[in-house]
Each structure stands twice: as C-alpha cells, then as structure tokens.
Amino acid sequence: MSTELAQTESLNHMGGASQKATTSPQKWLLFYGSIMAFFAYLSTQHIDGESYGFYSLLPALLILFVAVITKKPLESIFAGIIAGLLLLDPANVVSGLGDLSMSVVMDETIAWIVLVCGMMGGLINMLERGGSVLSFGEMLAKRIKTKRGTMLTTCVLGIMVFIDDYLNSLAVSASMKTLTDRYKISREKLAFLVDSTAAPVCILVPVSTWAVYFAALLEENGAATEGKGMSLYIESIPYMMYGWVALLVVFLVAAGILGDFGAMKKAELRAQAGQPIPEGIQQDGFDTSAIKQTAPIVGLINFLLPMAVLVAASVYYEIDLLLGALVASMFTMVLYFLQRLLTFSQLVDSMLDGFKVMLHPIAVVCAGFMVKEINDQLGMTPYIIESMTPYLSKEMLPALVFASMAAVVFATGSSWGVFVVSLPIVIPMALSLDMSMPLTVGALLSASAFGSHACFFSDSTVLSSQGSGCTPMQHALTQIPYALIAAAIAFFSLLVLGFITG
C-alpha cells in the first residue's frame, strides 16, 4: 500500500471514528455520570474502619469494561481512578487526585521507568536515524526468505535480549518491523511475538532485572535468608510454569503449528491483503528521512556494538538498565559523531525526539501505578487472597496463588509493585503449610509474568505495542487468547505439582 493511500485511509478512519465519537456526547456524559454517581453512592454504604470487600474490585472491573468499549487504555484507566477516588472519599476527589499524582510521580520506581523508557526511545531513535536498524534488517532479509523464518527469528532475538523486558519490547520490534512488513505479518502479530519473549523469558533467566528485584524481595519477606535470595530464585525457575508454557505457545504460533484465531486472525487477514499496519495508526514519529547510507557491514556493526555495550554496561552495574542505557547512549553518540553519520545537534535531537515518542506509553504506565495505589487503599489484594483462604490446602496453594495473584496483576498492571503487598501475606501462608518454597515462588513469578503479558496497560504490553506500531488494545485483544491458553496450562501444571510435592 502506498504512503498516500495509507494516509488517506488513516484520515478517513480517524474522521469516521471522530464522527461516531461526537454523534451522542450526551449519552456518554449520562453513561459516565451514572457510573460515577453509583460509586459515590457506594461510598456512603461503607463503614469507616471496615474492609471494602467486593467493592474493592469494582474500579478494576470498570477499567476493563470501559477499555473494551472505547479501546482506549488511558481513558479507561482514568475512569477507574476517578471511580476509586469517589469510592474512597467523594468529597475530596480533586485533592485526592492531586495527592495521588504527586505520590506516583515522586515514586522512585516511576522515576526509573520514565528515565529508562525515555532513554531507550532516544537510543532506538539514534539507531534508526543512523541507518543501523536498516542495515540490521537488510542483513536479516538476505538470510531469511520465509514468513515462518521471520517469525521464528523474532522469537529467537527476543530470547537473546533476555536482560530486561523493556529492552526486548523496544529493540526487537524496531529491528524486525521492516522484515515483518515485507512478509505481510501484522503489527499485532509482531507485538505478540515480542511481548511473549519479554516478561515470560526474563523470569526464566537469573541474569535479568526481574531476577535481581525479586531475589531482594524474597530476602526482605523471609522466604530466603540474607544473601540466599538469588539461590532460591534459581531453584524456583523450573516451577515458573507460565514462562515455560508461554514460550512454548509463541514458538508454536511462529512455526505455524498453532494457528491464528479471534482478533489475531482478522489482523493477519488484513496484513495478507497488503496492510500490516492497522488503520488509524500514526507512525512512531522517528524521522528516518535523512538516513546516511553506510556499507552493510559498517551499519551492522553500528547496530550490534551499541546493543552489546547496553547489555554489558547493564550487567556491570548489577543489572541496572538505566545506567546501561545511559552508557550505551553516550557510546552511540560518540560512535556516530566520529563517523559523521549525525551531527551533535542531530544526535541530541534524536534523543529528545525519542523521549517524546515514549510520552504516551509512559503516561499509560504511570496511570497504571495510580490504579495500583487506589487498589492498595481499597485493600483489593488482601481481599482476593482472603477470599481464596477457605479453599487453601498444601496441595492447592501453588495453583490458587497463581490464579489469585495473576488476577491482581492483570487488574493493576503492576507486575512488580503488587508483590510488595502480597509477599508478606503469601510467604507466611506457604511456611505455615510447609509448602515447597521454590514451587510457591515459581507460582508467584508465573502470576507476575502473566499479568505483565496479558494486561492491556502493563508496561511491557504498552511498550511492545508502541515499538511494533499498534495500539495497546489492538495488541492486548489479539494476544489474550494465547495468554489464556498458556495460563490455563500453567494453572493445571501447578495443580499437579502441588499434589506431587504435597
């Protein structure tokens, strides 16, 4: 499809969507007004000092409901935030929103995410403008001659970039877009291949940001003695069933053994008709109009060297992707400047423009953390775990921990933050039942990987869709059937393991 035709169809689609959105604003106002009034009413039914119980689930359910209707993650998350604030204190919604925004913005994890996403966007932009991504794609194109080979290569690259799911989501998608377009693979399928080798792979490798973070959490919560957190993490890897099954599923899809169905089938039919990029999608904003042509081998080296420096620096600084991205960005700027690929001004502009491109994904992730704060105040995580307690036994614990925590992470989008709240509850429960700690930790990490993989506003989902060139909802709706297949197999596997070890 030509650029002009794509732009015309995109404008027509956006115009049609805009017309639909403005046909009945009164109905939307009535719809949202009724829902917010309902949440304000529920707040009057709550007795101070008591648990919110089932009410704590309602903001998360509202987010999912609005997301399905509007297909817009940021708007649906905001609706859930306002509903949650109304449930907590309807008289102080504005001040509550201000306090919530400030607490999230000042959070160290959020600051890390903003800087990492921004710097990774800048680094990828430099690689794009310097012609390195193009050279890498051309190198792959000479060796890969089939659609199946392209998808399998994408999966293999995702496994090789195991150090962090952010790096995987952005670097692999940027590297493979040109090739997947050539073989008429939809951007939604690309996002699925990338996302399925992000969090599910990161939990299986002890040299990753996930392993370092969770090993420290395990020590803090008594699951392991001081200095033994990583040992326990490594012992738990065989039991991280969702990671293994999700990896199997994505390779089955890439090899053509597991077919397309649901929304993914529609996306692939569209791509086969010559339109791999969904309608209404604005391109990522990276200006590649002035790419400098270099010898293929030079361009390939210019791509691989910054990636190698990124991984090496991250490992050197104890698996800190922020410091790794900082070192890699400075290295790339010097490398490209010395080769006169880009001027210093162009390099700085590349970094700034890359940061701008990441603003929307950053906003969605930050909004997700606001949802987590709301859910923590409502006590959603303890309520779900307490609801499961009557059904707990030594044999059922791993499967039920996976199911309950997967639901929590899916509802909040916070695959790391949730476990700060849940680990102090789950670990003593496992100790009291004399449950295998590696199996319990495997169930917890499986739940975390599923939530990160399946939630439509989780960080890896948003970044995978951004890097691949589709919306988070398009990516989530095409991916969820495969994630649910992997989750069902993981649940029954943990159930069997619970009875075997029990």
N, C-alpha and C positions, 0 to 999 in steps of 0.2 A: 504494500500500500504506500502511495506517495505521501510525502510530508504534508503537502497541501490538502490531500483528501483526508488524511488523519486529523489535521487541524480542523477541517470543515465539519467532519463527523463529531469531533470532540465538542466544538462550539454548539452544534445542533443538539447534541445530547445534554450539554450543560444548560442550554437555553430551555430545552424541554423540561429538564428537572427543575429549573428555576420557576418555570410557569406552573408546574404542578405544586411546588412548594408555596406559591403565592396565591393559589386559587381560593383557599379557605383558611386564612390566618385565624379567623375567629374560632374555627373548630379546634385548631392546635392550641390556641390560648385557653379554650374551655377544657380541653383534654389535660393539659399540664396544670391548669388551675385546680381542676378537680382532684388530681393526684396529690398536689401539694396540700390542698385543704384536708385531704384524707390523712396525710402524715401529721399535719398539725393537730388534727383531732386525736390521733393515736397517742400523741404526746400527753394529752390530758388524761388518758387512761392509765398511764404509767405511774406507779407509786415510787417516790424517791427512795433510793436505797435498795430497791429490788432489781433483779435481773430483767433485762428487756426481753429475754426469752426469744420466742419466734419472731417478734418484731425486729430483732437484730438482723434477720435475713432479708427483710423487705427492701432496703436500699440496694443491695446487690442484685436482687431479683428485678428491681425496677431498671437497673442499668442494662441488664441482659434484654429485657423486654423492649426498651427504647432503642437499643442498638439494632435489634432485629428489624424494627420498624423503619428507623431512619438510615441505617447503615453508616452512621457517623459516630465513631468512638468517643471523640472529645465531648460532643454534645450530650451523649448518653451518660458519660461519667459525671459531667457537671450536674445533670438532673439527679443522679444518685447522691451526689454530695449535698445538694440543697435539701433533698428529701431527708437525708440523715441528720442534717443540722436542724431541720424542723422537728424531727423526732426527739432530738436531744434537748433543744431549747428554742421553741418557736418565737420567743420574744426577742432573741438576740441572734438572728440569722446573719445579719450583716457583720456584726462584730465577731461572731463565731467564724465566719468565712475568712475575715481578715487575720484572726489569730491562727487559724488552720493554715492559711497560705504562708504566713511568716514562719511557722514551726517547720513546715515542709521545706521551704527554701533554705532555711538555716541548718537543715539536717546534713550531716557530713556525707551520708550515702548519696543523697540527691546531688550535692556539690560534685562528688566524684563522678556520678553518672553524666551530669551536664558537661563537665570538662572532657570526659572520655569520649562521649558521643560527638561533641563539637570538634575535638582534635582528630578523631578518626574520620569525620566528614571532611575536614581540611586535608588530611593526608591522602585520602582517596581522590579528592579533587585535584591535588597536585599530580598524583599518578595518572589521572585522566588527561589533564592538560599537557603533561609532559610526554604523552604518547605511549607511556609504559603499559597501561592497561590494554591499549590497542595492540601493541606488539605481543603481549602475552596471549591475547585472544587469537591473533593470527598464527602464533606458534601452535596453539591447540587445534586451530582449524586445519592445519596441514596434516595433523596426525589423527584427527577424529573425523570420520566420514559418515557417521550414522546418528540418528536421533537417540537411539539407545546408548550409544557410546558417549554422547554428550551428557545425558542424564547420569550415567554411572560415573563419569569424570567429575561432575559437580558433587556427587556424594563423596567420592574419594578426596577431593580437595577439602570438603567440609570436615572430614575426619583428620586430615593433615593439620588443619588450623584448629587444633584442639585446646589451645591455651585459654580462650575466652569466647563466649557466645556472641559478644558484641563484635569482636574482630571477625568471627566467622560470618555473621549476618551481613556485614558491610563489604568485606574484602572478597568473599567468594561470589556474591551476587554481582558485584561490579566487574569481576573477572569474566563471568560467564554470560552476561546479558547478550552480547553481540552474537555469540555462538548459539545460544538457545533461540534467539530470534531467527537465525538463519535456518534452523531445523524446525521452525514453526512449533516451538514449545511455549505454551502460555506463560506469562509472567507469574501467574498464580502457581503454576507447577514449579517454576524456578524457586519461588518463595518457599514452597513446601519442602523441596529438596534441601534448600539451605537451612531452613529452620529445624528440620528433622535431624540435621547433623550439628546443631548448635548445642542447646542445653542437654539433650539426650547423650551426646558424646562427651561434653565437658564433665558430667558427673562420673563418667567411667574412667577418667584419666586423673591420676593423683597430682599431676603437674598442671593444674589449672586454677583459675581464680575461685571456682566453686569449691574445689578441694581445700584450698587454704582457708577460705571463710568458714566452711562447715566443720573442719577439723578444730578450729579455735572455738566454735560454738559448742562442740561436743565436750571439750575440756571444761568450759565455763559452766556447763549444766550437769557435770558429774557422770557423764556417760563414759568418760575416759579420764585417767589420772593425768596430771600435768606432764606435757611432753609426749603423751601417747595418743593424742587426738588423730594424728595422721595415720598411725598404725591401725587404729580402729576403722578409720575411713577406708584404708586399703583392704582390710578384712571384709568390709561391707560391700565392696564393688561387685562380687559375684551375685549378690542379692538385690542389686539395683535393677529390678526386672523391667521397669518401664524403659530405661535407657537401652537395654539389650533388645527388647521387642520392637521399640520404635525404630531402632537402627535396622533391624531385620525387615520391617514393613517398608521403609523408604527404599531399601535395595530391591525388594520385590517389585515395587512400583517402577523404579528406574529401569529394571530389567524387563519390564512389560509382563511380568507374571501376575501381579495384582493390578487389575485394570482400573480405569477411571470411572467414577460414578458420582451422581449428585451434581453439585455445583462445579466440581472439577471437570466432569465430562463436558459440561456446557462450555467451560473456559477452553478446553482442548479443542473442541469442535470449532470454536471461534478462531483459535490460533491456526488450525489446519486450513481455514478459509482465507488465511493471509493476514490475520490481525492478532498477533501475540500480545499486544499491549491493550488492556481493557479500554473501553470508551470512557471519555471524560477524564482521563489521567493526564495530568500535567507532568512533563518530564522533570527529572530530578534537579534541574537548574544548573548542572555543571556545564560550563561553556567550553566546548571542545572544538570550537570553530577555528582556532589558531594553533592546532596541534603541530608540533615540529616533527617532521619525518626523520627518523634515525634508522640506521642499519638494524635489521631484525634482532640480531644477537645483542646489540647495544641496548635496544629497547627492552629486551627480555631481562638483561642484567639490571637495568634501571628499575624494573619491577621487583625482581627477586631480592635484590640487595636490601631495599627498604623493609621488605617483609621479614627478611632474616634478622635485620637489626631490631625490628619491632619485637619479634619473639625473644631474641637473645637478651635484649635490654629488660623486657618484662620478667624473664626468668632471673636475671641478675638482681633485679630489685624485688626479689621474693614474690614473684607473680603479681606485680602491680602494673596493670595495663595502662594506667595514667602516665606513669613515669616511662614506660616503654613507648607509648605514643609520642610523648614529648621528645625523647631521644631520636626516635625514627623520623619525626617531622623535621627536626633540626638537621639530621643527616641528609634527608632528601632535599632540603632547601640548598644545602651546600653542594651536594652532588649535581643537582640540576643547574645551579648557578655556574659552577665551574665548566659545565658542558655547554653553557649558553642556550639551554633549552627554554628557560624562562628568565626574565629579568627579576631583580629583587622585588620590585614593585608588583610584578605579576605573581610571584610566589606568595607574597603577603596577601594579595587579593584572593588567591586560591584558598588560602587558609580561612580567610574571613567569609568568603562565599560558601565554602564547605560547612562552616559553622552555621550560616544562615539556613542552609538546606536542612540541617538537623533540628531546627527550632520546633517544627510541628511534632516530630517524634518525641523530642524532649518534653514538650508540653503535655503530650498524652501520658508519658511515663510519670511525670510529676503529678498529674491529676490522679493517676492510679495510686500513688503514695498518699494522696489526700483521702482517697477512698479507704485505704488501709487504716489511716488514723481514725476515720469515722467508725469503721468496723471495730477497732480496738476499744473505742469509747463505749460502743454499744455492747461489747462483750460477745461478738459473734463467734470467735474461735473457741473460747471456753464452752459456749452453749452447744456448739456442734459436737465437741469432744464429750461433754457431759451427756448428751443425748445418745451417744454411742456406748457409754459406760455399762448400761444394763446388759448389753449383748456381748461384752468383752469376756474373753477367756484366753488362756495361754495360746491356744491353737488359733483363735480368731484374731488375735491382736494385730499381726502384721497386715492382714488384708483390710481390716477395719481402719487401721491407722492410715494406710494408703488411701482408702476411699474418702475418709473424712478430711484429711489434710489436702488431698487433691481438690476436693470441692472448695475448701477455704482458699487455696492459692488461685484456683480458677476464678473465684468470685472477687478476689482482691488484686490479682495481677502481680503480687509481690512475692516472688519465689524465695527471696532471702529474708525480708522483714518479718514474714509470718512466723518463721521458726524461732525468732527471739521470744515470741509469746508462747508458742506451742511446745517447745522443747522442755521447759520446766514442768509441763504437765505430763507429756508423753514419757519422758525418760524415767521418772519415779514410778509411773504405771508399769513400765516394762520391767523395772527392777523388782517391784513387788510381786509380779507374776513369774519372776525368774525366767524371763524370756531371753532368747539369744539376742545380745546387743547388736552384733553385726546385721542380723536379719531385721531388727527394728530400725536401725539406721538405714538399711537398704530400702525399707518401705518408705521412710521419710523422704529420702532423696528421690525415690521414684515419684512420689507425690509432687515434690518440688519441680522436677523435670516436666511432669505432665502439665502442671499449672502454667509454667513458663511457655510450654509448647502450644497449649490449646487456648489460653485466654486471649481474647482479641485485643486487649490493651496492655499485655505484658511487654516488657522491654524487648525481648528477642523477637516477638511477633511483630511489633511495630517497626523495629529496625530491619527485619527480613523483608517486610513488605516495602519499606522505604527504599532499601537497596535494590530490590528486584523490579520496582516500578508498578506497584498496585496498591490499593488501599488496605489498611489493616483488616477491615471487614471482608473484603474480597478474599484476602489471604486466609482469614480465620474460617470463613464459611466453606472454602474448598478443602481446607486441611482437617477440619474437625472430625469427619468420618474416619479418617485414617488414625487420628489421635485416639478416638474412642475404641477402635479395634485394638490398638496397642494397649490401651488402659484396661480393657476387658480381659485380655490375655494376661497382663501383669497382675490383675486382681486375683484371678484363679491360680496363677503360679504362686503368689504369696500365700494364698489359702492352703494350697498343697504343702508348701514349705512349712507353714505354721503347724500343720498336723504331723509332718515328718519330724520336725525338731521338737515339737511339744511332747 
